[in-house]
């Protein structure tokens, strides 16, 4: 996993994002891509 903000939720079978407060935007969490597209997260400037 390449995102500090994503945590796998076994009940839902997906990653939950602590930044968005919802499911991760990506199937495989990627904090750098998230920062590029949305300007948020641990890798955002």
Secondary structure, DSSP 8 states (H G I E B T S, - for coil): -B-TTEEEETTTTEEEETTTSSB-SSSS-BHHHHHHHHS-STT--
